[in-house]
Amino acid sequence: MINDAINIREATRQDTDQIVQFQQSMAQEAEGKSLDEPLLRRGVASVFDSDDKGFYLVAEADGEVVGSLLITYEWSDWRN
C-alpha cells in the first residue's frame, strides 16, 4: 500500500542539493531560464546564513524530499 502522507518540515543545509535542483527546474519550466548553479548555491546558502532573509520548508513523502517552498519577509518603510 502506498503511503499518501506528506510531512512538512523546515529545511536544513543537508537539503541544499534538492532545493537547488527544484529551483533550476522551476526556472527552466516557468521562464525557460538556465540558472548559474554556483550563484544559485550561494543564494540558497545565504538564506540558511541569514534568518532575516527567510527560510525554506520541504515536503517529504516516504522519506524523500518532493517539494520545497521559500518563505521570505517583505518589509516596507512606509508601513514600519
C-alpha positions in Angstrom: 0.0 0.0 0.0 1.3 3.5 -0.9 1.6 5.9 2.0 -0.1 9.2 0.9 1.2 11.1 4.0 3.2 14.3 3.3 5.5 15.6 6.1 6.3 19.3 6.1 9.5 20.4 7.9 11.9 23.3 8.0 14.8 22.7 5.6 18.3 22.2 6.7 21.6 22.7 4.9 21.5 19.0 4.1 18.6 19.8 1.8 20.6 22.2 -0.4 21.1 19.9 -3.3 17.4 19.1 -3.6 16.4 22.8 -3.2 18.9 23.8 -5.9 17.5 21.1 -8.3 14.0 22.3 -7.6 14.9 25.9 -8.3 16.7 25.1 -11.5 13.7 23.1 -12.7 11.2 25.8 -11.8 13.3 28.5 -13.6 13.5 26.3 -16.7 9.8 25.4 -16.7 8.4 28.8 -15.8 10.7 31.1 -17.8 12.9 28.9 -20.0 15.9 30.1 -18.0 19.0 28.1 -17.1 20.4 29.3 -13.7 24.0 29.6 -12.9 24.5 26.8 -10.3 27.3 28.3 -8.2 25.3 31.6 -8.0 22.2 29.7 -7.1 24.0 27.6 -4.4 25.3 30.9 -2.9 21.8 32.3 -2.8 20.4 29.2 -1.1 23.2 29.2 1.4 22.6 32.9 2.2 19.0 32.0 3.3 20.5 29.5 5.7 23.1 32.1 6.8 20.6 34.9 7.5 17.4 34.3 9.3 16.2 37.8 8.3 16.1 36.7 4.6 13.6 33.9 5.2 13.6 30.2 5.4 12.8 27.1 3.4 10.2 24.4 4.0 10.4 21.0 2.4 7.8 18.4 1.8 8.7 14.7 2.3 6.9 11.6 1.1 8.2 8.3 2.2 11.3 9.9 3.5 12.1 11.6 0.2 12.1 15.4 -0.4 9.4 16.0 -3.1 9.0 19.8 -2.9 10.3 23.0 -1.4 9.0 26.4 -0.5 10.9 29.6 0.2 9.3 31.9 2.7 10.7 35.5 2.5 9.9 38.6 4.5 8.6 41.7 2.9 9.2 45.0 4.7 8.0 48.4 3.7 9.5 51.6 5.1 6.1 53.3 4.9 4.4 50.5 6.9 7.2 50.2 9.5 
